[in-house]
């Protein structure tokens, strides 16, 4: 390819780059898009986009390890990306392993062999470094000064979009955390296994939503709104909600009203997620054959998000050990859903549950491990002089 043709190719790629990143507001999707485009424009084998976590003083990026997408964290100042983030200087290495600024950590983790590296800082509108663009292994030869200039232009073009997406992501995370904590209020009054259940069933809901053909954004919204399905239980008296024995007919009718209470609490909210959660809260006890509550609607009259969450919620309840029951075997769970397919549950959602059972069970295991790790970190470390914990004397609390 001649010089003129190469310049035209890069101009077209730059224009395409600008159009694509301007249309993407979700941070993770934006970073993936940037990585692919930088790789193509710079004729590199691989690209990493590092962002700074100002609270931890680290850089983070997504890497593929054994076909799994993982987040890797690197201290600022360590490795090429860490050096660029700390100094604000670009780095162009023609032989990575011969330079002291390069560390082999990422290569050892991923099994990749880095030969050439070009990295430039990603700087925000206020001059603060947001992260680092790093391209690896030029397909022919080494990266040039012209490549460095082009990567700087791309970083300048992308900076405001990354900044906006980061702010949007932080706001969304804050919003989702608020939703999750609202959901815990209802769940704490009803059962002990609160956080585990909410995390698992919300993950299941997202997987099923995507399997039903919804977009990534729609599936993510359902995942985030699902934990509020039982928020209406906050309006149910403790005498009913926590009654150890069987409910009377009147008490059962009042318990069923948690769907109405939840729907009304969340209805007409400005937040799209809360409006979605309202439909889920109102509809997750409806049955596909029309025998559910509170409205007795059937089939596709029930919002899809409620049909999805209904399956996810019951599935987690069945596979989980509770004080009043043991965990069901998967064969028993499958038999139950097959029996209730088209009665309680949407047949299509049940089919997607079966088709994605391995992914859903893997998600359950991942959430259980994550919660166990969190709980282990929160346990106080015993000191050498610590006295054995004495059993609480409940008589003294009268």
N, C-alpha and C positions, 0 to 999 in steps of 0.2 A: 504494500500500500504506500502510495506517494505521500509526501509531506502535506500537500494541499488536501488530499482525501482524508488524511488523519485529522487535520484541523477541523474539517467539516464534520467528521464523525463525532469528535469531541464536542463541538458546538451543539449538534443535535442531541447528544447525550446530556449536556448541561441543561438544555431547554426541557428535555423530558424529566430530568431530575427535579427541576423546579416545579413542574406541574404535579408530579407524583407526591412530593413531600407536602405540598400546599393542601392536598386533598385528604391527608391523614392526620387525625387528631389523637388517636390512641398511641400511647408512648411505645409499647412493645411492638406494635405493628409498624410504627414509624422507624424504630431502630432496625428492625429486620429489613425494611424497605431500603433504608440508607445503606446498610451493609451490602446488599445485593447490587445496588446501583454504583457504589464506590468501587466495588470489585470489577464491574464491567468497564467503567470509565477509565480506571487506572490500569486495566489489563493485569490484574493481580489474581492470585489463586485464592486468597482468603482475605476477609476484612473483619475487624472487630471495632465496635463502637463502645468505648468505656464512658460511663458517667460517674461523676463524683457524688458520693454520699457524704454531705457536709457534717452529718451528725456523728458518723463513725470515722471520718477522716480516711475513707477508702474509695477506691475505684471499683465499680462492678460492671460486669459484662455477661452476656449469655454465651455459653460454649456447649458444643455437642460432645458428650462423653458416653461412649457405648450406646449411641443412638438415643440418648436421653438429653433433653434440653435442661441445662443446669445454670444457675447463677454462680459466677466465680468472683470472689472479692480479692483485691490486691491493695496492699498499703500504698498510700501516696509516697512516692520516692523510690519504690521498688520496681525494677524492670524498666523497659523502654517507656511504656505508658505512664508508669509512676513518675519517671524522670520528667517527661513532657508536662504532666499535670503540675508538678512541683515548680518547674523552672519557666514554663511557658515557651520553651524553645522547641523547634522542630528537630526531629532526628531522622537521619537517612543512613541506614547501615547496609553496606554491600556484602558483609559477611557477619551475620548476627553472632555466631558463637565466638568470634574473636573480639567482641566488644564487651567491656566490663559492665556497661549499662544493661545488657541483655541478660535475662535469667531464663533458665530452662524449665521453670515450674510448669508453665502452660503446656509446653511440648511434652513433658513427662505425663501430664494429666490426660492430654488428648491423643497422644501417640503421633502428633504432627511434628514435622521437622522444618523449622524456620530457617530460611537462608538469607533473604533480604527483607528489610523492614523500612517502611516510611510512616512516620507518625507526626501529626500536627495537633495543636490544642484546639479545642472547641470553646470559643469565648462568647459570653453573653453580652447583652447590650450595655451593661455597666462595667465591662472589662474583666469581670470575674470568670475564671476558667470553669466551665461546666463539665468538661470531659475531654476525651482524646479520640481522634480518628486514627486508626492504625490499619494499614494495608500490608499484606505479607506476600512474599515470593512473586515478584514480577514474572510474568510468563516468559518473557525474553529479556535476558540481561538483568540489569539493576535499575532501580528507580533513579530518575534524573532530577535535575533542578527544575525542569519544566513540570515534571510530575508533582514535585513539592508545591510549586506555585498553583497548580490546578487543584490539588487537595486543599490548599488554604482557601481558594475561592469557594470550593464545595462546602467547607466548614463554615465559612461566612454565610453562605446561602442557607445552610441548615440550622444555624444557631438559634434564630428566633423561633423556628418551628419546634425545635427540641425543647426550648425554654417554655413555650406555651403548653406543649404536650406534658412536660414535667409538672407544671403548675396544675393542669387539668387532672393529671394522674394523682397528685397529692390530694386535691380536693375530693376526687372520687373515693380514694382510699379512706379519707376522713368520713365521708358520707356513709360508705359501706360499714366502717367500724361502728358508727352510730347506730345503723340498722341492726347490726349483730348484737350490740349491747342492749338495744331495745328488746330484741327477741329473747335474750337471756332473762330479762325481767319476768316474762311470762313463763319460760321454761323452768326457772328456779322454783317457782311455786308448785310445779306439777311433778317434777322428777329430778333425780340427782345427776343423771348422765346428760347434762344439758349441752355443754360445749361440744362434746364429741358428736352427739346426734345432729346438732345444727350444722357443724362443719361437713359431716359426711353427707347428709341429705341434700345440702346445697351443692356439693360437688356432683352428686348423682344427677341432680336436676339439670346442671349445666351440660353434662355429658349427654343426657337424654334429649335435651333441647336441640343440641347440635345434630344428633342422630336423626331427629325429626325433620331436619332440613332447614332449621332456622340459621340465620347468620351468626358469625362469631359474636358480634355486638349484642344481638338479641339473646343468645344463649348466656352471655356474661351477665346481662341484666336479670335474667331469670335466676341464675346462680346467686346473685347478690340479693334479690328480693325474697327468695324462698325461705330464709330463716324466720321471716315475719308471719308465716302461715298461721301460727297459733297465738298471735299477739292479743287476740280478743280474750284469752284466758285471764288477763289481768282484771277483767270485769266480773269474773265468776267468783262467788264467795268461797272462802277457804272451807267452809262447812261442807260444800259440795265438791270442790276441786280436790281436796285432800281427805275426803271421807274414805276410811279403810274398807268399809263393806260395800255391798251393792247399792246403787242409787235407786231411789224411788222413781216412779214414772214422772212425777213433777220435777224432781232433781235432774233427771236425764234430759228433760225438755229444756231446762235452764242451761245445762252443760252444752247442749247443741247450739245455743245462742251465741257461743263464743265466735262462731263464724260471722254472724251478723255484727257483733260488737267490733271484731277486727276489721271487717270491711268498712264500717262506718268511721272508725278511727282514722283510717288511712285514705278514705275517699276525698276527692277534690283537692288533693295536695298539689302544690306547685311542682314537686319533684316527680319526674317520670318514674323513677324506681318505686316511690311510695304508691303511686297510682297502680303500678303493676302489682305491688304487694297487696293492695286492696282487693284486686280481682282474685289473687291466689287465696287470700284469707277467706273470702266469701265463698269460693268455689271448690276448695280442696276436699270437702266431704260430700260433694255431689257424686252421684253414681252414673255410670254410663247408660244404665238402663232406666234412669229416671227415678229410682227409689231412694236417692240420697237426700241430703238437707243442705241449706235451709229452704231452697226454692223448688227443689224437685225437678230441675231441668235435666235434660238428657243429651247424650251424643255430643255433637259438635256445638250444641247450645252452651255447653260448659266451655269456658275459655281454655285454649290449649295449654296456657301456662299452669292452670289449676290441674288439668288432667296429668300433666307431666309431674308436678310436685306431689300429687296424690300417690303416684307409683313410687317415686323416690322416698317419700316419707314412710310409707308402709314397708317398703323393702328394707330400709335401715332398721325399722322397729323389729322386723322378723329376724334379721341376722344378728341382732344385738342381744346380749344378756341383760335382763332387767331383774329387779327384786322379785317380781311376780312371775317370771318365766325364764327358761334358759334360751340360748340362741338356737334358732332352727338350723337344721342342716340344709345346705343349698338345694338338695333334691326335693326336700319338703317345701322350700320357698318356691321353687319352680312349679311344683305341682299345684300349689295354692294359686299362684298367678295364672296358671293355665286354666284352672277351674273358674276363676273370677274374670277371665278375659271376656270382655263384652258385657259383663254384668256390673261389677264395681268399676273396672278399669277400661280405659280406651284400648281396644285391641292393638292398634298401631304402636302405642307407647309400650305395651307389654312385649310386643315383638322386638322393639328396639332395645328393651331391657335384656332380653335373651341374647340378642346379637352382640351387645356390648358388655356382657357379663364380666368378661376378664378385665376390661378397662375399669369397670365400676368397682370390682373387688380390689383391684390394685389401688384405686383411689382411696378406698376404705382403709387399706393397710397403711398407705402413706399418711393419711390424716391421723390414724391411731399412733403411728410412730412420732409424728410431729407433736402431738399433744403430750405423749409420754416424755419427750425431750423437754418440752416447755415446763412440765410439772417437775421434772428432775432438777431443772435449773432453778426453780423457785423454792425448792426445799432448803431450809437453813443447814449450813454445814456444822456438824457437832464440834464443839471445842474439847480440848483435852480435859478441862476441868468441869465440863458440863455434868450436871446431875441427871440421873435417869428420870424420864418424864413420869410424874405421878398420875395415877388414874384420877379422873375428875370425880369429886364427891357431889353428886347431884342433889343430895339432901341439903347442902349448904346454900343452894340457889333458891330455896323456897322463900 
